[in-house]
């Protein structure tokens, strides 16, 4: 009967490992049939080891790890899983001993205590699996180093508190026990420190990812606005082309009847409609033309544009939209409250570099902090984004942006390296 007990122990530990790897870690088996066939020699091996006086505990551990390797086609993960199970069982045992006020040596010499420990261990595993399924947690992303760090911390905890529980609080002053406590403390310190460093690293990467997602969202919004402007202009063009034949026919009938005043008035209306499609400001770049002229018409601003932008830039259309729309929108808002509403933009090309200079009058206070332009609006979370967008685009192309304000004249200087 004693042999059957060890077979029972082997089966329990093997099932705990399988439950953890499948139910918690989300590892799916790859060779079920081979693993089932292997259990026959494994069980016989456990029985023979006990019969001939070999270390049955070590043999059970060996067969469990080999079974996990065959079942899941992984080598190190079953080892770390078994190590975690052993640490969990040990902590559960300490918990039971502490609350039941049992003797450490007597408890671990009792098979009944081991059975109670296994029951609690199984219950904990099933609770974790239930929670995972209840909240529909996807496959846990982990690395072997994560498991090793967790095992290191738990071993350190056990090494620190083990001597107190096994030897009592009076008989742990030997050099060996002190060394065990010191090594446990060092393991725990190294493990916890490494975990904290990795958490900080993960948090930093998460913030970078969130920033990238926010940037991509801005690019998509500007891309959408750009295409909406194109569609709007295309619709207007189609409408004028569709009506051109009838409009010219109507104009011809006025002239045939000698109604020159009415023909002149009608021609003026026709020219006015066509002028709405004309470009008020020609920058040399089709994308910039659309953005700049749309803002000029909507904001009704007086724009003095000097210089030409190459037709092809190394920037995406969305980045061009973000840069020029934010630059001109900020200027249009600044000149609303002043008499001099002219916004001056100067473009210079030097080799592969693009230089932009924008200036306008303003009565609003301008705040600089470490060379950066700060918003003066109360809701700082929703404002100041335009300047930040400009800064991010300029930095992407290894350029620079600077702000200057003197005698109520605000000036922005932007240098884009290798933008052409």
C-alpha positions as a Markdown table, in Angstrom:
| # | Residue | x | y | z |
|---|---|---|---|---|
| 1 | Unk | 0.0 | 0.0 | 0.0 |
| 2 | Unk | 2.9 | 2.3 | 0.6 |
| 3 | Unk | 3.9 | 2.1 | -3.0 |
| 4 | Unk | 0.4 | 3.2 | -4.0 |
| 5 | Unk | 0.8 | 6.2 | -1.8 |
| 6 | Unk | 3.9 | 7.4 | -3.7 |
| 7 | Unk | 2.1 | 6.8 | -7.0 |
| 8 | Unk | -0.8 | 8.9 | -5.6 |
| 9 | Unk | 1.7 | 11.7 | -4.7 |
| 10 | Unk | 3.3 | 11.5 | -8.2 |
| 11 | Unk | -0.2 | 11.8 | -9.9 |
| 12 | Unk | -1.2 | 14.7 | -7.7 |
| 13 | Unk | 1.9 | 16.7 | -8.4 |
| 14 | Unk | 1.8 | 15.9 | -12.1 |
| 15 | Unk | -1.9 | 17.1 | -12.3 |
| 16 | Unk | -1.0 | 20.3 | -10.4 |
| 17 | Unk | 1.7 | 21.1 | -12.9 |
| 18 | Unk | -0.6 | 20.4 | -15.9 |
| 19 | Unk | -3.4 | 22.5 | -14.4 |
| 20 | Unk | -1.1 | 25.5 | -13.8 |
| 21 | Unk | 0.5 | 25.3 | -17.2 |
| 22 | Unk | -2.8 | 24.9 | -19.1 |
| 23 | Unk | -5.3 | 26.7 | -16.9 |
| 24 | Unk | -3.1 | 29.6 | -15.7 |
| 25 | Unk | -0.2 | 30.0 | -18.1 |
| 26 | Unk | -2.3 | 29.1 | -21.1 |
| 27 | Unk | 0.2 | 26.6 | -22.5 |
| 28 | Unk | -1.4 | 24.0 | -24.8 |
| 29 | Unk | -0.1 | 20.5 | -25.0 |
| 30 | Unk | 1.6 | 19.3 | -28.1 |
| 31 | Unk | 2.1 | 15.5 | -27.6 |
| 32 | Unk | -0.8 | 14.1 | -25.5 |
| 33 | Unk | -0.5 | 10.5 | -26.6 |
| 34 | Unk | 3.2 | 10.2 | -25.9 |
| 35 | Unk | 2.7 | 11.7 | -22.4 |
| 36 | Unk | 0.0 | 9.2 | -21.6 |
| 37 | Unk | 2.2 | 6.3 | -22.8 |
| 38 | Unk | 5.1 | 7.6 | -20.7 |
| 39 | Unk | 3.0 | 7.3 | -17.5 |
| 40 | Unk | 3.3 | 3.5 | -17.5 |
| 41 | Unk | 7.1 | 3.4 | -17.1 |
| 42 | Unk | 6.9 | 6.5 | -14.8 |
| 43 | Unk | 4.5 | 4.7 | -12.4 |
| 44 | Unk | 6.6 | 1.5 | -12.4 |
| 45 | Unk | 9.7 | 3.6 | -11.8 |
| 46 | Unk | 8.1 | 5.3 | -8.7 |
| 47 | Unk | 7.1 | 1.8 | -7.3 |
| 48 | Unk | 10.5 | 0.2 | -8.0 |
| 49 | Unk | 12.4 | 3.2 | -6.4 |
| 50 | Unk | 10.4 | 2.8 | -3.2 |
| 51 | Unk | 10.8 | -1.0 | -3.3 |
| 52 | Unk | 14.6 | -0.9 | -3.6 |
| 53 | Unk | 15.1 | 2.0 | -1.2 |
| 54 | Unk | 16.1 | 4.8 | -3.7 |
| 55 | Unk | 15.3 | 8.5 | -3.1 |
| 56 | Unk | 11.7 | 8.3 | -4.3 |
| 57 | Unk | 11.2 | 12.1 | -3.9 |
| 58 | Unk | 13.9 | 12.9 | -6.4 |
| 59 | Unk | 12.6 | 10.2 | -8.8 |
| 60 | Unk | 9.1 | 11.7 | -8.7 |
| 61 | Unk | 10.5 | 15.2 | -9.4 |
| 62 | Unk | 12.5 | 13.7 | -12.4 |
| 63 | Unk | 9.4 | 11.9 | -13.9 |
| 64 | Unk | 7.2 | 15.0 | -13.4 |
| 65 | Unk | 9.7 | 17.3 | -15.3 |
| 66 | Unk | 10.1 | 14.6 | -18.1 |
| 67 | Unk | 6.3 | 14.2 | -18.3 |
| 68 | Unk | 5.9 | 18.0 | -18.6 |
| 69 | Unk | 8.6 | 18.1 | -21.3 |
| 70 | Unk | 6.9 | 15.3 | -23.3 |
| 71 | Unk | 3.4 | 16.7 | -22.8 |
| 72 | Unk | 4.1 | 20.4 | -23.6 |
| 73 | Unk | 7.3 | 20.0 | -25.6 |
| 74 | Unk | 9.0 | 22.5 | -23.3 |
| 75 | Unk | 12.0 | 21.9 | -21.0 |
| 76 | Unk | 12.6 | 24.8 | -18.7 |
| 77 | Unk | 8.9 | 25.8 | -18.1 |
| 78 | Unk | 8.0 | 22.5 | -16.4 |
| 79 | Unk | 11.1 | 23.0 | -14.1 |
| 80 | Unk | 10.0 | 26.5 | -13.1 |
| 81 | Unk | 6.4 | 25.4 | -12.7 |
| 82 | Unk | 7.4 | 22.5 | -10.4 |
| 83 | Unk | 9.6 | 24.9 | -8.4 |
| 84 | Unk | 6.7 | 27.3 | -8.0 |
| 85 | Unk | 4.4 | 24.4 | -6.9 |
| 86 | Unk | 7.0 | 23.4 | -4.3 |
| 87 | Unk | 7.3 | 26.9 | -3.0 |
| 88 | Unk | 3.5 | 27.3 | -2.9 |
| 89 | Unk | 3.1 | 24.0 | -1.0 |
| 90 | Unk | 5.7 | 25.0 | 1.5 |
| 91 | Unk | 4.1 | 28.4 | 2.1 |
| 92 | Unk | 0.7 | 26.7 | 2.5 |
| 93 | Unk | 2.3 | 24.2 | 5.0 |
| 94 | Unk | 3.8 | 27.1 | 7.0 |
| 95 | Unk | 0.3 | 28.8 | 7.0 |
| 96 | Unk | -1.3 | 25.6 | 8.4 |
| 97 | Unk | 1.4 | 25.1 | 11.0 |
| 98 | Unk | 1.2 | 28.7 | 12.2 |
| 99 | Unk | -2.6 | 28.7 | 12.6 |
| 100 | Unk | -2.9 | 25.2 | 13.9 |
| 101 | Unk | 0.1 | 25.7 | 16.3 |
| 102 | Unk | 1.7 | 22.5 | 15.2 |
| 103 | Unk | 5.4 | 21.4 | 15.5 |
| 104 | Unk | 7.3 | 21.9 | 12.3 |
| 105 | Unk | 9.1 | 18.5 | 12.3 |
| 106 | Unk | 6.0 | 16.6 | 13.4 |
| 107 | Unk | 3.8 | 18.1 | 10.8 |
| 108 | Unk | 6.1 | 17.3 | 7.9 |
| 109 | Unk | 6.6 | 13.8 | 9.1 |
| 110 | Unk | 2.8 | 13.2 | 8.9 |
| 111 | Unk | 1.1 | 11.9 | 5.7 |
| 112 | Unk | -2.2 | 13.4 | 6.8 |
| 113 | Unk | -0.6 | 16.8 | 7.0 |
| 114 | Unk | 0.7 | 16.4 | 3.5 |
| 115 | Unk | -2.8 | 15.4 | 2.3 |
| 116 | Unk | -4.4 | 18.5 | 3.8 |
| 117 | Unk | -1.6 | 20.6 | 2.2 |
| 118 | Unk | -2.4 | 19.1 | -1.2 |
| 119 | Unk | -6.1 | 19.8 | -0.8 |
| 120 | Unk | -5.4 | 23.5 | 0.0 |
| 121 | Unk | -3.0 | 23.7 | -2.9 |
| 122 | Unk | -5.5 | 22.2 | -5.3 |
| 123 | Unk | -8.2 | 24.6 | -4.1 |
| 124 | Unk | -5.9 | 27.6 | -4.7 |
| 125 | Unk | -5.0 | 26.5 | -8.2 |
| 126 | Unk | -8.7 | 26.0 | -9.1 |
| 127 | Unk | -9.6 | 29.4 | -7.7 |
| 128 | Unk | -7.0 | 31.1 | -9.8 |
| 129 | Unk | -8.1 | 29.2 | -12.9 |
| 130 | Unk | -11.8 | 30.1 | -12.2 |
| 131 | Unk | -10.8 | 33.8 | -11.8 |
| 132 | Unk | -8.9 | 33.7 | -15.1 |
| 133 | Unk | -11.8 | 32.2 | -17.0 |
| 134 | Unk | -14.3 | 34.5 | -15.2 |
| 135 | Unk | -12.6 | 37.7 | -16.3 |
| 136 | Unk | -11.6 | 36.2 | -19.7 |
| 137 | Unk | -7.9 | 36.8 | -19.2 |
| 138 | Unk | -6.0 | 36.0 | -22.4 |
| 139 | Unk | -2.9 | 34.0 | -22.6 |
| 140 | Unk | -0.4 | 35.3 | -20.0 |
| 141 | Unk | 2.6 | 36.9 | -21.6 |
| 142 | Unk | 5.7 | 35.8 | -19.6 |
| 143 | Unk | 9.3 | 34.9 | -20.1 |
| 144 | Unk | 11.5 | 32.4 | -18.3 |
| 145 | Unk | 13.3 | 35.3 | -16.6 |
| 146 | Unk | 9.9 | 36.4 | -15.1 |
| 147 | Unk | 9.4 | 33.0 | -13.6 |
| 148 | Unk | 13.0 | 32.8 | -12.4 |
| 149 | Unk | 12.7 | 36.2 | -10.7 |
| 150 | Unk | 9.5 | 35.1 | -8.9 |
| 151 | Unk | 11.1 | 31.9 | -7.8 |
| 152 | Unk | 14.1 | 33.8 | -6.6 |
| 153 | Unk | 12.0 | 36.1 | -4.4 |
| 154 | Unk | 10.0 | 33.1 | -3.0 |
| 155 | Unk | 13.1 | 31.1 | -2.3 |
| 156 | Unk | 14.6 | 34.2 | -0.5 |
| 157 | Unk | 11.4 | 34.5 | 1.6 |
| 158 | Unk | 11.5 | 30.8 | 2.5 |
| 159 | Unk | 15.2 | 31.0 | 3.3 |
| 160 | Unk | 14.6 | 34.0 | 5.6 |
| 161 | Unk | 11.7 | 32.6 | 7.6 |
| 162 | Unk | 12.5 | 28.9 | 7.4 |
| 163 | Unk | 15.0 | 28.8 | 10.3 |
| 164 | Unk | 12.6 | 30.7 | 12.6 |
| 165 | Unk | 9.8 | 28.1 | 11.9 |
| 166 | Unk | 11.9 | 25.0 | 11.8 |
| 167 | Unk | 14.3 | 25.8 | 14.7 |
| 168 | Unk | 12.1 | 28.2 | 16.7 |
| 169 | Unk | 13.0 | 31.7 | 17.7 |
| 170 | Unk | 15.7 | 30.6 | 20.2 |
| 171 | Unk | 17.7 | 28.0 | 18.3 |
| 172 | Unk | 18.6 | 29.6 | 15.0 |
| 173 | Unk | 21.9 | 31.3 | 16.0 |
| 174 | Unk | 24.2 | 28.8 | 14.4 |
| 175 | Unk | 26.5 | 30.0 | 11.6 |
| 176 | Unk | 24.7 | 27.8 | 9.0 |
| 177 | Unk | 21.3 | 29.2 | 9.8 |
| 178 | Unk | 22.6 | 32.8 | 9.8 |
| 179 | Unk | 24.2 | 32.2 | 6.4 |
| 180 | Unk | 20.9 | 30.7 | 5.2 |
| 181 | Unk | 19.1 | 33.8 | 6.3 |
| 182 | Unk | 21.7 | 36.1 | 4.7 |
| 183 | Unk | 21.6 | 34.3 | 1.4 |
| 184 | Unk | 17.8 | 34.4 | 1.5 |
| 185 | Unk | 17.8 | 38.1 | 2.1 |
| 186 | Unk | 20.2 | 38.7 | -0.7 |
| 187 | Unk | 18.1 | 36.6 | -3.1 |
| 188 | Unk | 15.0 | 38.4 | -2.1 |
| 189 | Unk | 16.7 | 41.8 | -2.4 |
| 190 | Unk | 18.1 | 41.1 | -5.9 |
| 191 | Unk | 14.8 | 39.6 | -7.1 |
| 192 | Unk | 12.7 | 42.5 | -5.8 |
| 193 | Unk | 15.1 | 45.1 | -7.2 |
| 194 | Unk | 15.1 | 43.5 | -10.6 |
| 195 | Unk | 11.3 | 43.2 | -10.6 |
| 196 | Unk | 11.0 | 47.0 | -9.8 |
| 197 | Unk | 13.5 | 47.9 | -12.5 |
| 198 | Unk | 11.6 | 45.8 | -15.0 |
| 199 | Unk | 8.3 | 47.3 | -14.0 |
| 200 | Unk | 9.7 | 50.8 | -14.5 |
| 201 | Unk | 11.0 | 49.7 | -17.9 |
| 202 | Unk | 7.7 | 48.3 | -18.9 |
| 203 | Unk | 5.9 | 51.4 | -17.7 |
| 204 | Unk | 8.3 | 53.6 | -19.8 |
| 205 | Unk | 7.7 | 51.5 | -22.9 |
| 206 | Unk | 3.9 | 51.7 | -22.2 |
| 207 | Unk | 4.1 | 55.5 | -22.0 |
| 208 | Unk | 6.1 | 55.6 | -25.3 |
| 209 | Unk | 3.5 | 53.4 | -26.9 |
| 210 | Unk | 0.6 | 55.6 | -25.7 |
| 211 | Unk | 2.5 | 58.6 | -27.0 |
| 212 | Unk | 2.9 | 57.0 | -30.3 |
| 213 | Unk | -0.8 | 56.0 | -30.4 |
| 214 | Unk | -1.7 | 59.6 | -29.7 |
| 215 | Unk | 0.6 | 60.8 | -32.4 |
| 216 | Unk | -0.8 | 58.4 | -34.9 |
| 217 | Unk | -4.3 | 59.5 | -34.0 |
| 218 | Unk | -3.3 | 63.1 | -34.7 |
| 219 | Unk | -1.8 | 62.1 | -38.0 |
| 220 | Unk | -5.0 | 60.3 | -39.0 |
| 221 | Unk | -7.2 | 63.3 | -38.0 |
| 222 | Unk | -5.0 | 65.6 | -40.1 |
| 223 | Unk | -5.0 | 63.2 | -43.0 |
| 224 | Unk | -8.8 | 63.0 | -42.8 |
| 225 | Unk | -9.0 | 66.8 | -42.9 |
| 226 | Unk | -6.7 | 66.9 | -45.9 |
| 227 | Unk | -8.8 | 64.5 | -47.9 |
| 228 | Unk | -12.0 | 66.3 | -46.9 |
| 229 | Unk | -10.6 | 69.5 | -48.3 |
| 230 | Unk | -9.7 | 67.7 | -51.5 |
| 231 | Unk | -13.2 | 66.2 | -51.8 |
| 232 | Unk | -14.8 | 69.5 | -51.1 |
| 233 | Unk | -12.7 | 71.2 | -53.8 |
| 234 | Unk | -13.4 | 68.4 | -56.2 |
| 235 | Unk | -17.2 | 68.7 | -55.6 |
| 236 | Unk | -17.1 | 72.4 | -56.3 |
| 237 | Unk | -15.1 | 71.8 | -59.5 |
| 238 | Unk | -17.6 | 69.1 | -60.7 |
| 239 | Unk | -20.5 | 71.4 | -60.0 |
| 240 | Unk | -19.1 | 74.3 | -62.0 |
| 241 | Unk | -18.1 | 72.0 | -64.9 |
| 242 | Unk | -21.7 | 70.5 | -64.9 |
| 243 | Unk | -23.3 | 74.0 | -65.0 |
| 244 | Unk | -20.8 | 75.6 | -67.3 |
| 245 | Unk | -22.6 | 74.7 | -70.5 |
| 246 | Unk | -26.0 | 76.1 | -69.4 |
| 247 | Unk | -24.4 | 79.1 | -67.8 |
| 248 | Unk | -22.5 | 80.0 | -71.0 |
| 249 | Unk | -25.8 | 79.5 | -73.0 |
| 250 | Unk | -27.6 | 81.8 | -70.7 |
| 251 | Unk | -24.9 | 84.4 | -71.0 |
| 252 | Unk | -25.1 | 84.0 | -74.8 |
| 253 | Unk | -28.8 | 84.7 | -74.8 |
| 254 | Unk | -28.3 | 87.9 | -72.8 |
| 255 | Unk | -25.8 | 89.1 | -75.4 |
| 256 | Unk | -28.1 | 88.1 | -78.4 |
| 257 | Unk | -30.9 | 90.2 | -76.9 |
| 258 | Unk | -28.6 | 93.1 | -76.3 |
| 259 | Unk | -29.1 | 93.0 | -72.5 |
| 260 | Unk | -25.5 | 93.9 | -71.8 |
| 261 | Unk | -26.0 | 95.1 | -68.2 |
| 262 | Unk | -27.6 | 91.8 | -67.3 |
| 263 | Unk | -24.9 | 89.9 | -69.1 |
| 264 | Unk | -22.2 | 91.8 | -67.2 |
| 265 | Unk | -23.9 | 91.1 | -63.9 |
| 266 | Unk | -24.3 | 87.5 | -64.7 |
| 267 | Unk | -20.7 | 87.2 | -65.8 |
| 268 | Unk | -19.6 | 88.8 | -62.5 |
| 269 | Unk | -21.5 | 86.1 | -60.6 |
| 270 | Unk | -20.0 | 83.4 | -62.7 |
| 271 | Unk | -16.5 | 84.7 | -62.2 |
| 272 | Unk | -17.1 | 85.0 | -58.5 |
| 273 | Unk | -18.0 | 81.3 | -58.3 |
| 274 | Unk | -14.9 | 80.3 | -60.2 |
| 275 | Unk | -12.7 | 82.5 | -58.0 |
| 276 | Unk | -13.7 | 80.4 | -55.0 |
| 277 | Unk | -11.7 | 77.6 | -56.6 |
| 278 | Unk | -8.7 | 79.7 | -57.3 |
| 279 | Unk | -5.7 | 79.6 | -55.0 |
| 280 | Unk | -5.4 | 82.9 | -53.1 |
| 281 | Unk | -1.9 | 82.0 | -51.9 |
| 282 | Unk | 0.5 | 80.0 | -54.1 |
| 283 | Unk | 3.2 | 78.2 | -51.9 |
| 284 | Unk | 4.6 | 75.9 | -54.6 |
| 285 | Unk | 3.4 | 72.8 | -52.8 |
| 286 | Unk | -0.1 | 71.4 | -53.5 |
| 287 | Unk | -0.7 | 70.1 | -49.9 |
| 288 | Unk | 0.4 | 73.4 | -48.3 |
| 289 | Unk | -1.7 | 75.3 | -50.9 |
| 290 | Unk | -4.9 | 73.5 | -49.8 |
| 291 | Unk | -4.2 | 73.9 | -46.0 |
| 292 | Unk | -3.1 | 77.5 | -46.2 |
| 293 | Unk | -5.9 | 78.7 | -48.5 |
| 294 | Unk | -8.5 | 76.9 | -46.4 |
| 295 | Unk | -7.3 | 78.6 | -43.2 |
| 296 | Unk | -7.1 | 82.0 | -44.9 |
| 297 | Unk | -10.7 | 81.8 | -46.2 |
| 298 | Unk | -12.1 | 80.4 | -43.0 |
| 299 | Unk | -10.2 | 82.7 | -40.6 |
| 300 | Unk | -10.5 | 85.7 | -43.0 |
| 301 | Unk | -6.8 | 86.6 | -42.2 |
| 302 | Unk | -4.5 | 88.8 | -44.1 |
| 303 | Unk | -1.5 | 86.5 | -45.1 |
| 304 | Unk | 1.7 | 87.9 | -46.5 |
| 305 | Unk | 3.5 | 84.9 | -47.9 |
| 306 | Unk | 7.1 | 85.1 | -49.2 |
| 307 | Unk | 9.1 | 82.3 | -50.7 |
| 308 | Unk | 8.2 | 78.9 | -52.3 |
| 309 | Unk | 8.1 | 75.4 | -50.9 |
| 310 | Unk | 9.4 | 72.6 | -53.1 |
| 311 | Unk | 6.6 | 70.5 | -54.5 |
| 312 | Unk | 8.1 | 67.3 | -53.0 |
| 313 | Unk | 9.1 | 67.1 | -49.4 |
| 314 | Unk | 10.4 | 64.2 | -47.3 |
| 315 | Unk | 7.5 | 64.7 | -45.0 |
| 316 | Unk | 4.1 | 62.9 | -45.1 |
| 317 | Unk | 1.0 | 64.8 | -46.2 |
| 318 | Unk | -0.4 | 64.5 | -42.6 |
| 319 | Unk | 2.8 | 66.0 | -41.1 |
| 320 | Unk | 2.7 | 68.9 | -43.6 |
| 321 | Unk | -1.0 | 69.5 | -42.6 |
| 322 | Unk | -0.2 | 69.4 | -38.9 |
| 323 | Unk | 2.8 | 71.7 | -39.2 |
| 324 | Unk | 1.2 | 74.5 | -41.3 |
| 325 | Unk | -2.3 | 74.3 | -39.9 |
| 326 | Unk | -1.1 | 74.6 | -36.3 |
| 327 | Unk | 1.3 | 77.4 | -37.2 |
| 328 | Unk | -1.3 | 79.5 | -39.0 |
| 329 | Unk | -4.2 | 78.7 | -36.6 |
| 330 | Unk | -2.1 | 79.9 | -33.7 |
| 331 | Unk | -1.3 | 83.1 | -35.6 |
| 332 | Unk | -4.9 | 83.6 | -36.7 |
| 333 | Unk | -6.1 | 83.4 | -33.1 |
| 334 | Unk | -3.4 | 85.8 | -31.9 |
| 335 | Unk | -4.4 | 88.6 | -34.5 |
| 336 | Unk | -8.1 | 88.5 | -33.7 |
| 337 | Unk | -7.8 | 91.1 | -30.9 |
| 338 | Unk | -5.3 | 93.5 | -32.7 |
| 339 | Unk | -5.7 | 96.1 | -35.4 |
| 340 | Unk | -2.7 | 94.8 | -37.4 |
| 341 | Unk | -4.1 | 91.5 | -38.6 |
| 342 | Unk | -1.3 | 90.7 | -41.1 |
| 343 | Unk | 0.4 | 87.3 | -40.6 |
| 344 | Unk | 3.9 | 87.2 | -42.3 |
| 345 | Unk | 5.4 | 83.9 | -43.4 |
| 346 | Unk | 8.8 | 83.6 | -45.0 |
| 347 | Unk | 10.1 | 80.4 | -46.6 |
| 348 | Unk | 13.8 | 79.8 | -47.4 |
| 349 | Unk | 15.4 | 76.8 | -48.9 |
| 350 | Unk | 19.1 | 76.1 | -48.3 |
| 351 | Unk | 20.2 | 72.9 | -49.9 |
| 352 | Unk | 18.1 | 70.1 | -48.4 |
| 353 | Unk | 17.0 | 72.2 | -45.5 |
| 354 | Unk | 13.8 | 74.1 | -45.1 |
| 355 | Unk | 13.6 | 77.3 | -43.0 |
| 356 | Unk | 10.2 | 78.8 | -41.9 |
| 357 | Unk | 9.7 | 82.1 | -40.2 |
| 358 | Unk | 6.3 | 83.3 | -39.1 |
| 359 | Unk | 5.5 | 86.6 | -37.3 |
| 360 | Unk | 2.3 | 88.4 | -36.2 |
| 361 | Unk | 1.2 | 91.0 | -33.7 |
| 362 | Unk | -0.3 | 90.0 | -30.4 |
| 363 | Unk | -1.7 | 91.6 | -27.3 |
| 364 | Unk | -1.8 | 88.3 | -25.3 |
| 365 | Unk | 0.9 | 87.5 | -22.8 |
| 366 | Unk | 3.5 | 85.0 | -24.1 |
| 367 | Unk | 5.0 | 82.7 | -21.6 |
| 368 | Unk | 8.2 | 80.8 | -22.2 |
| 369 | Unk | 9.5 | 78.0 | -20.0 |
| 370 | Unk | 13.0 | 76.7 | -20.7 |
| 371 | Unk | 12.7 | 77.9 | -24.3 |
| 372 | Unk | 9.3 | 76.3 | -24.8 |
| 373 | Unk | 6.1 | 78.1 | -25.5 |
| 374 | Unk | 3.5 | 77.6 | -22.8 |
| 375 | Unk | -0.3 | 78.1 | -23.2 |
| 376 | Unk | -1.9 | 80.9 | -21.3 |
| 377 | Unk | -5.4 | 79.3 | -21.3 |
| 378 | Unk | -6.9 | 77.9 | -18.2 |
| 379 | Unk | -7.6 | 74.4 | -19.6 |
| 380 | Unk | -3.9 | 73.4 | -20.1 |
| 381 | Unk | -4.7 | 69.8 | -20.9 |
| 382 | Unk | -6.8 | 70.6 | -24.0 |
| 383 | Unk | -4.6 | 73.6 | -25.1 |
| 384 | Unk | -1.0 | 73.9 | -26.0 |
| 385 | Unk | -1.3 | 70.8 | -28.2 |
| 386 | Unk | -0.6 | 72.7 | -31.4 |
| 387 | Unk | 2.8 | 73.9 | -30.2 |
| 388 | Unk | 3.6 | 70.4 | -29.0 |
| 389 | Unk | 2.6 | 68.9 | -32.4 |
| 390 | Unk | 5.0 | 71.4 | -34.2 |
| 391 | Unk | 7.8 | 70.5 | -31.8 |
| 392 | Unk | 7.4 | 66.7 | -32.3 |
| 393 | Unk | 7.4 | 67.1 | -36.1 |
| 394 | Unk | 10.5 | 69.3 | -36.0 |
| 395 | Unk | 12.3 | 66.9 | -33.7 |
| 396 | Unk | 11.4 | 64.0 | -36.0 |
| 397 | Unk | 13.4 | 65.7 | -38.8 |
| 398 | Unk | 16.3 | 66.7 | -36.5 |
| 399 | Unk | 15.3 | 70.3 | -36.7 |
| 400 | Unk | 14.7 | 73.1 | -34.2 |
| 401 | Unk | 12.0 | 75.5 | -33.3 |
| 402 | Unk | 12.4 | 78.8 | -31.4 |
| 403 | Unk | 10.0 | 81.4 | -30.2 |
| 404 | Unk | 10.6 | 85.1 | -29.6 |
| 405 | Unk | 8.3 | 88.0 | -28.6 |
| 406 | Unk | 9.3 | 91.7 | -28.5 |
| 407 | Unk | 7.2 | 94.9 | -28.7 |
| 408 | Unk | 4.0 | 92.8 | -29.1 |
| 409 | Unk | 5.4 | 91.0 | -32.2 |
| 410 | Unk | 5.5 | 87.3 | -31.8 |
| 411 | Unk | 7.9 | 85.3 | -34.0 |
| 412 | Unk | 8.5 | 81.6 | -34.7 |
| 413 | Unk | 11.6 | 80.2 | -36.4 |
| 414 | Unk | 11.6 | 76.6 | -37.6 |
| 415 | Unk | 14.4 | 74.7 | -39.2 |
| 416 | Unk | 13.8 | 71.3 | -40.8 |
| 417 | Unk | 16.9 | 69.4 | -41.7 |
| 418 | Unk | 16.9 | 67.1 | -44.7 |
| 419 | Unk | 13.2 | 67.9 | -45.4 |
| 420 | Unk | 13.8 | 68.3 | -49.1 |
